[in-house]
Amino acid sequence: MVFKNDPSKRGNVAARKLLFGENSRYAIAPIHTRFDAVQWFVWDAEYPNCGFTAEVIRQEDCLEAAMRDFMGEHGADRVIEAFA
């Protein structure tokens, strides 16, 4: 599925965050940008640097690149299918 970017909504999610991994450790979602396309963000709930908020650990141009280290584990296949 291709998510249409809306620069007027920059910084907002373009689709619901999807949780994956053991105990829903990770979240992924497309985010509107001020540029031409959405960016895919991955958050890690067990990597908090400043308090109790999840930390962004990856930002990529496409879903497959954002998920590259998670394939075959953490329920990553389910994530790819959910956004297809």
Secondary structure, DSSP 8 states (H G I E B T S, - for coil): ------GGGTTSBSS--EEESGGG-EEEEEE--SSSS-EEEEEETT--SSSSS-EEEEEESSHHHHTTTTTTSTTHHHHHHHH-
